Amino acid sequence: MSLHKTLSRMVIELIIAAGFLSITVGILQKLSNLGSIYDPHLMGLSPKDFIAFGGIAFLLAIAIASRRILKHLELLVERK
């Protein structure tokens, strides 16, 4: 496997991990908000902000992965 393929795979996995972490933080903030009168804001961000960032991270990972798949398919078509 070439360095470029390994690097792009690692970037996609890091973006997905950041999305999961962001959604987890958003859910934990929302649960603490429901269980108390404390209004949680981590670094000035509300639970909705973390959920939105997670969704955007997942969409970005899908876009990068689909671009990589299309490049691979183009190479296969050119070889035939």
C-alpha positions as CSV (number, residue, x, y, z in Angstrom):
1,M,0.0,0.0,0.0
2,S,1.4,3.4,-0.9
3,L,1.9,6.2,1.6
4,H,-0.8,8.3,-0.1
5,K,-3.5,5.6,0.4
6,T,-2.4,5.0,4.0
7,L,-2.5,8.7,4.8
8,S,-5.9,9.3,3.2
9,R,-7.3,6.2,5.1
10,M,-5.8,7.5,8.4
11,V,-7.3,11.0,7.8
12,I,-10.8,9.5,7.1
13,E,-10.5,7.4,10.3
14,L,-9.4,10.4,12.4
15,I,-12.4,12.5,11.0
16,I,-14.8,9.7,11.9
17,A,-13.3,9.4,15.4
18,A,-13.6,13.2,15.9
19,G,-17.3,13.0,14.8
20,F,-18.0,10.2,17.3
21,L,-16.2,12.0,20.1
22,S,-18.1,15.2,19.3
23,I,-21.5,13.5,19.3
24,T,-20.6,11.7,22.5
25,V,-19.7,15.0,24.2
26,G,-22.9,16.5,22.9
27,I,-25.0,13.7,24.3
28,L,-23.3,13.8,27.6
29,Q,-23.8,17.5,27.9
30,K,-27.5,17.1,27.0
31,L,-27.9,14.4,29.6
32,S,-26.3,16.5,32.3
33,N,-28.6,19.4,31.2
34,L,-31.7,17.2,31.6
35,G,-30.6,15.8,35.0
36,S,-29.9,19.2,36.7
37,I,-30.5,22.9,36.4
38,Y,-26.9,23.4,35.3
39,D,-26.7,24.6,31.7
40,P,-23.5,23.0,30.3
41,H,-21.3,24.8,27.8
42,L,-17.9,23.3,27.1
43,M,-15.5,25.9,25.5
44,G,-18.6,28.1,24.8
45,L,-20.3,25.4,22.7
46,S,-23.7,24.0,23.5
47,P,-24.7,20.3,22.9
48,K,-26.3,21.3,19.6
49,D,-23.0,22.7,18.4
50,F,-21.2,19.4,19.2
51,I,-23.9,17.3,17.4
52,A,-23.7,19.6,14.4
53,F,-20.0,19.3,14.2
54,G,-20.2,15.5,14.4
55,G,-22.6,15.4,11.6
56,I,-20.4,17.7,9.5
57,A,-17.4,15.5,10.3
58,F,-19.3,12.4,9.1
59,L,-20.3,14.1,5.8
60,L,-16.7,15.2,5.2
61,A,-15.5,11.7,5.8
62,I,-18.1,10.3,3.3
63,A,-17.0,12.9,0.7
64,I,-13.3,12.1,1.1
65,A,-14.0,8.3,0.9
66,S,-16.2,8.6,-2.1
67,R,-13.7,10.7,-3.9
68,R,-11.0,8.1,-3.2
69,I,-13.3,5.3,-4.4
70,L,-14.0,7.2,-7.7
71,K,-10.3,7.7,-8.3
72,H,-9.8,4.0,-7.9
73,L,-12.6,3.2,-10.3
74,E,-11.2,5.7,-12.9
75,L,-7.9,3.9,-12.7
76,L,-9.6,0.5,-13.3
77,V,-11.5,1.9,-16.3
78,E,-8.3,3.4,-17.8
79,R,-6.5,0.0,-17.5
80,K,-9.2,-1.8,-19.6
